[in-house]
Amino acid sequence: MKRPALVNATQAQLDELLALAKTTFPTAQYQLLEGVLGTFVYVMQALQNAQTSVKRFRQMLFGARTESKRNVLADHGAGAGADPPAAGADVSTAARTPAAPPRAGHGRNSAQAYCDSPVIAIAPLDLRAGDPCPQCISGRVYDSPPRIIVKVVGQPPLAATLYKLHQLRCRLCDALFPGRLPAGTSALKYDHSCASMLALLRYGSGLPFYRLEGLQASLNVPLPDATQWEIVAKAVPGPRAAFNELIRQAAQAPLLHSDDTPAQILSLTAARTKLEAAGQTPAAKAINTSGIVAVLQEHKVILFFTGHPHAGQNLEHVLSHRARELAPPIQMSDALACNFTGEFKTIVSKCLAHGRRKVVEVVAQFPEPCRYVLEVLATVYVNDAHCRKAQLSPQQRLLHHQAHSAAPMQDLQRWMSEQFEQRLAEPNSAPGQALRYLLKHWSGLTLFLRQAGAPLDNNVVERALKRAILHRKNSMFYKTRNGAAVGDIYMSLIHTCQLCRVNPFEYLQALQIHVAAVTASPARWLPWNYREQLPGAA
């Protein structure tokens, strides 16, 4: 059987065909034709939704490719033009942009990257500034910028030193006189640096304790996983005080991002299973790790909370520490209803990247209309990139978007409404659902056109949650709620340090050494100001 040519028809065209057939076909044949066309529309919509679902499943298994406009449109034969076409225009004639230059910054690390490494100054042998030049004799040498050579050595994550103390014993009274440990040697078997390194490996890099136990055993420095937990749990009072202070600081921020990712706590799962076996309904089933990123004037704070509460409830807990005289903050998240629960008033801003992703998922079946949407959103992101590069203030950024992004977004809203009014897109079809999502949440998606400082998307917390996802993929679960709470504390401090460009190893060590001062005045021991409290900081 010869393969027929594939035909794309809109619902309006099919209705016009039925109207012509109704006047010429007998009633029975007309009803048959109407049923055949209805079946065609149903099957095509189901096929489109199935293709979209298969694409999502494939991305879950193998990971999603980059969703940049250039790659998305190039894969489906639509050029990535520079300027978005007007609503109703022929979207197939847009010009292509030239290839982007290769990204800079790839290569060797400079010596400045090793800023916390010890520096050993070495002077030339038998030569000082002002001495005659050994090569030409007549010239004089003078100080020149030093040449820096980096040498890197390997070492175990935790290393041990054995002190063999020679002892003298009295022949008469049997008294022992052992040698003394060197000055500065810690009285503890496990130094404060052990807890800092274990926390970094487990909660910063996702290395489970049992894997580290095997690594340490192979290096002849045994460290059981139970001992590792005891070390980090015993060192948590100082980090807990700093974490609680970070919550209070984050509550005062004018902008907060929030989102969830699934998590697992074995004790909560066992309790839920026990209730269900007894015929009772558990109060909550889902277990999440909520990520909250608070954008302060000069810093960003990352907070993690793992348990039954979702992002909206955890954000409510954070905002309960907010000063009453402050105006409501901007809350950025995706459009899930559970993100906007709570009694504290916020200015709702919704993630434009989530709406864009729904269009990307159906671009394979509908490249032309999807291309128009992606082009308009690309224009908005180009304008926002210009604001960041020019370092515009929030008010200046708002005016720039109102001048350059408002008109394209209004045209896009009008074009999407026309797709449904003129029956060019079925509401339940794959592209119709993507467009309906944008229209339904249009007010939150376009807050950046009305509110100074409103972000375009929730990417900052999406990137932060990758740290929790890395930990989940490697360690898989927490055993108890206490273990999850300890993990949230360390993970929040470590990744806040990374955002503030502070060495988290030194910071965690300082919280342990000065635990009394930290618990007494935690506001002075935050990642961006703790160095001022260290002895000799002045």
Backbone hydrogen bonds, N-H to C=O, Kabsch-Sander energy under -0.5 kcal/mol:
donor,donor_aa,acceptor,acceptor_aa,energy
9,A,7,V,-0.6
11,Q,423,R,-0.6
12,A,423,R,-0.8
14,L,10,T,-1.8
15,D,11,Q,-2.3
16,E,12,A,-2.0
17,L,13,Q,-1.9
18,L,14,L,-2.2
19,A,15,D,-2.2
20,L,16,E,-1.9
21,A,17,L,-2.1
22,K,18,L,-2.0
23,T,19,A,-0.7
24,T,20,L,-0.5
24,T,21,A,-0.7
25,F,21,A,-3.2
30,Y,26,P,-2.7
31,Q,27,T,-2.4
32,L,28,A,-1.8
33,L,29,Q,-2.6
34,E,30,Y,-2.8
35,G,31,Q,-2.2
36,V,32,L,-2.4
37,L,33,L,-2.5
38,G,34,E,-2.2
39,T,35,G,-2.4
40,F,36,V,-2.2
41,V,37,L,-2.4
42,Y,38,G,-2.3
43,V,39,T,-2.8
44,M,40,F,-2.4
45,Q,41,V,-2.3
46,A,42,Y,-2.5
47,L,43,V,-2.6
48,Q,44,M,-2.4
49,N,45,Q,-2.5
50,A,46,A,-2.4
51,Q,47,L,-2.7
52,T,48,Q,-2.2
53,S,49,N,-2.4
54,V,50,A,-2.7
55,K,51,Q,-2.1
56,R,52,T,-2.2
57,F,53,S,-2.5
58,R,54,V,-2.5
59,Q,55,K,-2.0
60,M,56,R,-2.0
61,L,57,F,-1.8
62,F,58,R,-2.8
63,G,59,Q,-1.8
72,V,68,S,-2.6
73,L,69,K,-2.4
74,A,70,R,-1.8
75,D,71,N,-1.7
76,H,73,L,-0.7
77,G,74,A,-1.1
78,A,73,L,-2.5
79,G,77,G,-0.5
81,G,79,G,-1.2
89,A,86,A,-2.1
91,V,89,A,-0.8
93,T,90,D,-1.1
94,A,91,V,-0.5
97,T,80,A,-1.0
107,G,105,G,-0.5
113,A,110,S,-1.5
114,Y,111,A,-1.4
115,C,112,Q,-0.5
115,C,113,A,-0.6
117,S,114,Y,-1.4
121,A,119,V,-0.6
127,L,124,P,-1.1
130,G,141,V,-2.9
131,D,128,R,-2.1
133,C,139,G,-2.8
137,I,133,C,-1.9
138,S,136,C,-2.7
141,V,131,D,-2.5
148,I,146,P,-0.5
149,I,147,R,-0.5
163,Y,161,T,-0.5
164,K,162,L,-0.7
165,L,163,Y,-1.0
166,H,164,K,-0.6
168,L,177,F,-1.3
170,C,175,A,-2.5
174,D,170,C,-1.1
177,F,168,L,-2.6
179,G,166,H,-1.3
185,T,182,P,-1.7
191,D,189,K,-0.7
194,C,191,D,-1.6
195,A,191,D,-0.8
196,S,192,H,-1.6
197,M,193,S,-2.4
198,L,194,C,-2.7
199,A,195,A,-2.4
200,L,196,S,-2.1
201,L,197,M,-2.4
202,R,198,L,-2.7
203,Y,199,A,-2.3
204,G,199,A,-0.8
204,G,200,L,-0.8
205,S,200,L,-1.2
206,G,202,R,-0.7
207,L,201,L,-3.1
212,L,208,P,-2.0
213,E,209,F,-2.2
214,G,210,Y,-1.6
215,L,211,R,-2.1
216,Q,212,L,-2.8
217,A,213,E,-2.1
218,S,214,G,-1.9
219,L,215,L,-1.0
220,N,217,A,-1.4
221,V,216,Q,-2.7
228,Q,224,P,-2.0
229,W,225,D,-2.0
230,E,226,A,-2.0
231,I,227,T,-2.1
232,V,228,Q,-2.1
233,A,229,W,-2.6
234,K,230,E,-2.1
235,A,231,I,-1.2
236,V,233,A,-1.1
240,R,236,V,-2.8
241,A,237,P,-2.0
242,A,238,G,-2.0
243,F,239,P,-2.5
244,N,240,R,-2.5
245,E,241,A,-1.6
246,L,242,A,-2.0
247,I,243,F,-1.9
248,R,244,N,-1.7
249,Q,245,E,-2.5
250,A,246,L,-2.9
251,A,247,I,-1.8
252,Q,248,R,-0.6
252,Q,249,Q,-1.1
253,A,250,A,-1.6
255,L,295,V,-0.6
256,L,330,I,-2.7
257,H,293,V,-2.8
258,S,332,M,-1.8
259,D,291,G,-1.5
261,T,289,T,-1.0
263,A,287,I,-2.4
266,L,478,Y,-2.6
267,S,479,K,-1.4
269,T,265,I,-2.1
270,A,266,L,-2.5
271,A,267,S,-2.0
272,R,268,L,-2.2
273,T,269,T,-2.3
274,K,270,A,-2.1
275,L,271,A,-1.9
276,E,272,R,-2.3
277,A,273,T,-2.3
278,A,274,K,-1.4
279,G,276,E,-1.3
280,Q,275,L,-2.7
288,N,307,G,-2.8
289,T,261,T,-3.0
290,S,288,N,-0.6
290,S,305,F,-3.4
291,G,259,D,-2.7
292,I,303,L,-2.5
293,V,257,H,-1.9
294,A,292,I,-0.6
294,A,301,V,-2.6
295,V,255,L,-2.6
295,V,293,V,-0.5
296,L,294,A,-0.9
296,L,299,H,-2.2
301,V,294,A,-2.4
303,L,292,I,-2.6
305,F,290,S,-1.8
307,G,288,N,-2.4
312,G,338,C,-0.6
314,N,310,H,-2.4
315,L,311,A,-2.5
316,E,312,G,-1.7
317,H,313,Q,-1.8
318,V,314,N,-1.9
319,L,315,L,-2.8
320,S,316,E,-1.1
321,H,318,V,-1.8
322,R,319,L,-1.8
326,L,323,A,-1.3
330,I,254,P,-2.8
331,Q,347,I,-2.6
332,M,256,L,-2.6
332,M,330,I,-0.6
333,S,331,Q,-0.5
333,S,349,S,-1.6
339,N,336,L,-1.5
340,F,337,A,-1.8
341,T,338,C,-0.7
347,I,329,P,-2.9
348,V,346,T,-0.8
349,S,331,Q,-2.7
350,K,444,G,-1.7
351,C,333,S,-1.4
352,L,456,L,-2.5
355,G,351,C,-1.2
356,R,352,L,-2.3
357,R,353,A,-2.2
358,K,354,H,-1.4
359,V,355,G,-1.0
359,V,356,R,-0.5
360,V,356,R,-2.1
361,E,357,R,-1.9
362,V,359,V,-1.0
363,V,360,V,-1.1
365,Q,362,V,-0.6
366,F,362,V,-1.9
370,C,366,F,-1.6
371,R,367,P,-1.9
372,Y,368,E,-1.4
373,V,369,P,-1.6
374,L,370,C,-2.6
375,E,371,R,-2.4
376,V,372,Y,-2.0
377,L,373,V,-2.2
378,A,374,L,-2.1
379,T,375,E,-1.8
380,V,376,V,-1.6
381,Y,377,L,-2.1
382,V,378,A,-2.3
383,N,379,T,-2.2
384,D,380,V,-2.1
385,A,381,Y,-2.3
386,H,382,V,-2.0
387,C,383,N,-1.7
388,R,384,D,-2.0
389,K,385,A,-2.5
390,A,386,H,-2.5
391,Q,388,R,-0.8
392,L,387,C,-2.2
397,R,393,S,-3.0
398,L,394,P,-2.1
399,L,395,Q,-2.1
400,H,396,Q,-2.2
401,H,397,R,-2.4
402,Q,398,L,-2.5
403,A,399,L,-1.7
404,H,400,H,-2.1
405,S,401,H,-2.9
406,A,401,H,-1.5
409,M,405,S,-1.8
410,Q,406,A,-2.4
411,D,407,A,-2.4
412,L,408,P,-2.1
413,Q,409,M,-2.3
414,R,410,Q,-2.4
415,W,411,D,-2.5
416,M,412,L,-2.5
417,S,413,Q,-2.0
418,E,414,R,-2.0
419,Q,415,W,-1.4
420,F,416,M,-0.9
420,F,417,S,-0.6
421,E,417,S,-2.5
422,Q,418,E,-2.6
423,R,420,F,-0.9
424,L,419,Q,-2.2
425,A,419,Q,-1.9
429,S,426,E,-1.4
433,Q,429,S,-2.6
434,A,430,A,-1.6
435,L,431,P,-2.3
436,R,432,G,-2.6
437,Y,433,Q,-2.0
438,L,434,A,-1.5
439,L,435,L,-2.3
440,K,436,R,-2.9
441,H,437,Y,-1.8
442,W,439,L,-1.2
445,L,441,H,-2.3
446,T,442,W,-1.5
447,L,444,G,-1.0
449,L,446,T,-1.8
450,R,447,L,-2.3
451,Q,447,L,-2.6
453,G,394,P,-0.5
454,A,451,Q,-1.6
461,V,458,N,-0.7
462,E,458,N,-1.6
463,R,459,N,-2.6
464,A,460,V,-1.3
465,L,461,V,-2.5
466,K,462,E,-0.7
466,K,463,R,-0.5
467,R,464,A,-1.5
468,A,464,A,-0.7
469,I,465,L,-2.5
470,L,466,K,-2.4
471,H,467,R,-1.8
472,R,468,A,-2.3
473,K,469,I,-2.6
474,N,470,L,-1.6
475,S,471,H,-3.1
476,M,471,H,-0.6
476,M,472,R,-1.4
477,F,475,S,-2.3
478,Y,264,Q,-2.5
484,A,480,T,-1.8
485,A,481,R,-2.4
486,V,482,N,-2.5
487,G,483,G,-2.2
488,D,484,A,-2.4
489,I,485,A,-2.0
490,Y,486,V,-2.3
491,M,487,G,-2.7
492,S,488,D,-2.3
493,L,489,I,-2.2
494,I,490,Y,-2.8
495,H,491,M,-2.1
496,T,492,S,-1.8
497,C,493,L,-2.2
498,Q,494,I,-1.7
499,L,495,H,-1.7
500,C,496,T,-1.9
501,R,498,Q,-0.8
502,V,497,C,-2.8
507,Y,503,N,-2.0
508,L,504,P,-2.6
509,Q,505,F,-1.7
510,A,506,E,-2.1
511,L,507,Y,-2.0
512,Q,508,L,-1.4
513,I,509,Q,-2.4
514,H,510,A,-2.2
515,V,512,Q,-1.1
518,V,514,H,-2.3
519,T,515,V,-2.4
520,A,516,A,-1.5
521,S,517,A,-2.2
524,R,521,S,-1.5
525,W,522,P,-1.9
529,N,526,L,-1.9
530,Y,526,L,-1.8
532,E,529,N,-1.0
533,Q,530,Y,-1.6
534,L,530,Y,-0.5
534,L,531,R,-0.9
537,A,534,L,-2.0
